[in-house]
Amino acid sequence: MSKPDELLTVLAATVESEQSTQMSLTVVTGGTVITGRLAPEAIWRQRVSEVLKDSDQLGPFATAFTSLEADGAPAPHTTPTHLHFHVARILQGTMGIPETGGMYRVAISDVNAWTVGDFSYSDH
């Protein structure tokens, strides 16, 4: 979409204002299907930072996610520009990658299609 979907922007703003991590969403962006739960940006940044801190090779990158919280995070009433997924998977065929879920950031303006809820998949 060249112009961000207004309803999707409202959903993202509600996730931010309610500080909820329970909203399940599936989006198509660039031909890729991502399914999972949305998180407020500050919570998403904190979780990514924690994962990076635990890595010997990637630890130094953790501060990029926490340093922006103080000065670069959106103000409470600004319009969100990105969706922040946690416990999310990229769907490929009958598989979800990664199996345990990952952290993805998607520009709302890059979403081609979406639906409320997440897709389940099984080997059966």
N, C-alpha and C positions, 0 to 999 in steps of 0.2 A: 504494500500500500504506500502510495506517495504521501498521503496525509494520515497521521495516526488515527486509528479507530477511536472515536470518542467514548464509546461504551467500554472498550478495553482500558482506556485511560482512567475512566471512573473506577473500574474494578481495581486497578493498580493503586489509585489514590486511597481507596477504602482500605486496602491491605496496609498501606502506610499509616493512615489515621487511626485504625483500630489496633495496629501492631499485632496483627494476626498472622499465623503461619499455617492456617487450616484451609485456605482457598485452593482447591485443586483446579488446574487448568491444563489444557493441551493446545499447543500452537503449532502452526506450520510456518517455517521461515526458511527461505532459500531452498525449498524442497525437502527440508529436514523436519521431522515430527519430534517435538519435545513435549513430554508429559510429566507432570509433577505438581508440587505445591509451591505457591508463591510465598515469599517472605519479605518483610520490610527491608529496605536497603541496608539500614544500620545493622540489623541482625545478620543479614547475608554477608556483609563485609566482615563482621566479627567471626563468623563461622569459617569463612575462607582463610582469614588470618590465622585462626587456631590450627587449621590443617597445615598451612605453610610453615608455621612455627615448629611443628613436630618433625619437619623434614630437614635432614642435614644439608642437603643441597639447596633447598628452596627457602629456608628460614629467613634469609635477608629480605625476601620479597614481602614478608608478612606486614612490614611497616607501611607499605604502599596502601594497604587496605585499611589500616587503623589510623594513619595520619590524616586521611581525608575525612574521617568521621567528624573531627572537630571543625575543620575549616571548609571542607568541600562537600559535605553531605547536604542534600536538599533541605531547604527550610520546611517546616511542617505543612505549610499551605501552598507549596509550589506544585506544579503539574508534573507528575512523573514522566520520564522519557524512556525508562527501561523497566522490564519485568525481571525480577530476581527469583529464580527457581532454586529450591533446595529439595532434596530427596527426589530428584528428577532423573529421567532417563531419555536418551535418544532412542526412538524406536527404529529398528532395522529388521525388516521381515518379521519373524515371530519373537525376536529378542529385544530386550531393553538393555542399553549400555549406559553406564555400568550397572551391573546387577544390584549393587547396594545403593545406587542413586548418586547423583552428583550435583554440583552447584553450577548453574548456568545464568548468564546475564544476556538478555535479548532486548534490542531496541524495539520499542512499541511500533515505530514506523516501519520496521522490517517484517512485521507479522502479516502474512498473507491470508491466514484463516485461523480460527480458534473456536474452542468449545469449552464450556465449563465441565469440569471433571477430568479424571485422568484415566488413561487406557490401561487395562490389565492385559497381560499376555500369559500364555502358558505353553508348555511343551505338549499338551494333549490335543 
